Amino acid sequence: MRKLDHCNVVKLKYFFHTMGDRGSSEVYLHLVLEYIPETLYKIARTHSRTRQNLPMILVKLYMYQLFRSLNYIHSMDICHRDIKPQNLLLNPETGVLKLCDFGSAKSLVGGEPNVAYICSRYYRAPELIFGATDYTTKIDIWSAGCVMAELILGEPMFPGESGVDQLVEIIKVLGTPTREQMKAMNPNYTEFRFPVIRARSWNRIFSSHIRTPPEAAKLVSNLLEYTPSNRLTPLDACAHPFFDELRSSSTTQLPNGRELPPLFNFSDEELRKEPHLAARLIPGDISDHQLSQPNRTSSTTTNTSNINTTAPTSSSSSTNTGAGSTAATPSNVAASALDTSSNINSSNTSNTTSNTVTTTTRNNNNNTSNDEPASSGGVNGPNGSSNISSSGNSNPSGGSGGCANRAGGAGASSERGA
């Protein structure tokens, strides 16, 4: 977290450790993060409850910033592995979105296996459901596609009730994966047989939302691809025509009348892997405000005397940001970044530079590593069998797997996938 410094990634301001109860070997890591008042999940759910579509300009604004945050962390070979609306902090007044909750994040190293039982269920990439352990940062792109579809539809794109049912929901939309697609997701599953189901038209899926531009359907289709390598990169997504309205000189204000936040202040590091996109990403007629670098390191100092350093009895507490916290291990305790669990300041305002929050995670020597192989987590292994009908019923022969969803867009509970 100390290495991360981006306008669309939540800022770590301070951290400290405290010991558990006397005689306990537990060590608590407290992370003090900048305060952001809302989550994308809460904003989207409010619109859904009132049967109002989220304005398309806000869909563009929020998704664009999500892709910027993903491009930044992916350029550092960091995979978030839990992209969902609950982990996207939002300031409705300024329109600024920030990625948070790095409790499942990992620096992916080629050739090293990773746990497949990761990511909240509604947003799990199909290769994870198939048990792949050599996945790439493209699993975050799939999750982002699910988030975008949810913002447009007002409900989760793939609301599976289990790991296998999640796959059923995906197949209903994308159709039956081909042998080549299966091999790209997980070579060990090439002999699986599924009923032949034709893919649905994305334009038809979004047809009930008459204000959905065709570019939106095209972008979602480029994100929700079976073959991971065919999914857009985050920077490619930012350059997509769907976001041209944000690049237009006539688009300068949010619906509330405030000026758009800086969107085109790309650093050299952000453009390093795909410099050819710079001309597309940075319009020539934008204002100095849009090119300005935001003050990422606030000059406001944290008053540590206001921080409650009492170690809680449980490491899983949450606040109005909507995401939970996880237990840390000795190997990842210094790098874990969880969501907010208590507000240091008594005044709850939208000033993100003066308000900070603290989160607590517990370091217990008996905890297992974040990447310990899971006992289950998707469809059956290569030697198992799978019976998936076109009606959406599933009959796995080795447990349903998949991770439970604590708040997967419908208010159900979820648990972290690892």
ZIQUIQUI-V80244 format. One record per residue. N is the residue number from 0. SS is DSSP state (H for helix, E for strand, - for the rest). Layout:
BEGIN
n & ss
N & SS
N & SS
END
This chain:
BEGIN
n & ss
0 & -
1 & -
2 & -
3 & -
4 & -
5 & -
6 & -
7 & -
8 & E
9 & -
10 & -
11 & E
12 & E
13 & E
14 & E
15 & E
16 & E
17 & E
18 & E
19 & -
20 & -
21 & -
22 & -
23 & -
24 & -
25 & -
26 & E
27 & E
28 & E
29 & E
30 & E
31 & E
32 & E
33 & E
34 & -
35 & -
36 & -
37 & E
38 & E
39 & H
40 & H
41 & H
42 & H
43 & H
44 & H
45 & H
46 & H
47 & H
48 & H
49 & -
50 & -
51 & -
52 & -
53 & -
54 & -
55 & H
56 & H
57 & H
58 & H
59 & H
60 & H
61 & H
62 & H
63 & H
64 & H
65 & H
66 & H
67 & H
68 & H
69 & H
70 & H
71 & H
72 & H
73 & H
74 & H
75 & -
76 & -
77 & E
78 & E
79 & -
80 & -
81 & -
82 & -
83 & -
84 & H
85 & H
86 & H
87 & E
88 & E
89 & E
90 & E
91 & -
92 & -
93 & -
94 & -
95 & E
96 & E
97 & E
98 & E
99 & -
100 & -
101 & -
102 & -
103 & -
104 & -
105 & E
106 & E
107 & -
108 & -
109 & -
110 & -
111 & -
112 & -
113 & -
114 & -
115 & -
116 & -
117 & -
118 & -
119 & -
120 & H
121 & H
122 & H
123 & -
124 & -
125 & H
126 & H
127 & H
128 & H
129 & -
130 & -
131 & -
132 & -
133 & -
134 & -
135 & -
136 & -
137 & H
138 & H
139 & H
140 & H
141 & H
142 & H
143 & H
144 & H
145 & H
146 & H
147 & H
148 & H
149 & H
150 & H
151 & H
152 & H
153 & -
154 & -
155 & -
156 & -
157 & -
158 & -
159 & -
160 & -
161 & -
162 & H
163 & H
164 & H
165 & H
166 & H
167 & H
168 & H
169 & H
170 & H
171 & H
172 & H
173 & H
174 & -
175 & -
176 & -
177 & -
178 & H
179 & H
180 & H
181 & H
182 & H
183 & H
184 & H
185 & -
186 & H
187 & H
188 & H
189 & -
190 & -
191 & -
192 & -
193 & -
194 & -
195 & -
196 & -
197 & -
198 & -
199 & -
200 & -
201 & H
202 & H
203 & H
204 & H
205 & -
206 & -
207 & -
208 & -
209 & -
210 & -
211 & -
212 & -
213 & H
214 & H
215 & H
216 & H
217 & H
218 & H
219 & H
220 & H
221 & H
222 & H
223 & -
224 & -
225 & -
226 & -
227 & H
228 & H
229 & H
230 & -
231 & -
232 & -
233 & H
234 & H
235 & H
236 & H
237 & H
238 & -
239 & -
240 & H
241 & H
242 & H
243 & H
244 & H
245 & H
246 & H
247 & -
248 & -
249 & -
250 & -
251 & -
252 & E
253 & -
254 & -
255 & -
256 & -
257 & -
258 & E
259 & -
260 & -
261 & -
262 & -
263 & -
264 & -
265 & -
266 & -
267 & H
268 & H
269 & H
270 & H
271 & -
272 & -
273 & -
274 & H
275 & H
276 & H
277 & H
278 & H
279 & H
280 & H
281 & -
282 & -
283 & -
284 & -
285 & -
286 & -
287 & H
288 & H
289 & H
290 & H
291 & -
292 & -
293 & -
294 & -
295 & -
296 & -
297 & -
298 & -
299 & -
300 & -
301 & -
302 & -
303 & H
304 & H
305 & H
306 & -
307 & -
308 & -
309 & -
310 & -
311 & -
312 & -
313 & -
314 & -
315 & -
316 & -
317 & -
318 & -
319 & -
320 & -
321 & -
322 & -
323 & -
324 & -
325 & -
326 & -
327 & E
328 & -
329 & -
330 & -
331 & -
332 & -
333 & -
334 & -
335 & -
336 & -
337 & -
338 & -
339 & -
340 & -
341 & E
342 & E
343 & -
344 & -
345 & -
346 & -
347 & -
348 & -
349 & -
350 & -
351 & -
352 & -
353 & -
354 & -
355 & E
356 & E
357 & E
358 & E
359 & E
360 & E
361 & E
362 & E
363 & -
364 & -
365 & -
366 & -
367 & -
368 & -
369 & -
370 & -
371 & -
372 & -
373 & -
374 & -
375 & -
376 & -
377 & -
378 & -
379 & -
380 & -
381 & -
382 & -
383 & -
384 & -
385 & -
386 & -
387 & E
388 & -
389 & -
390 & -
391 & -
392 & -
393 & E
394 & -
395 & -
396 & -
397 & -
398 & -
399 & -
400 & -
401 & -
402 & -
403 & -
404 & E
405 & -
406 & -
407 & -
408 & -
409 & -
410 & -
411 & -
412 & -
413 & E
414 & -
415 & -
416 & -
417 & -
END
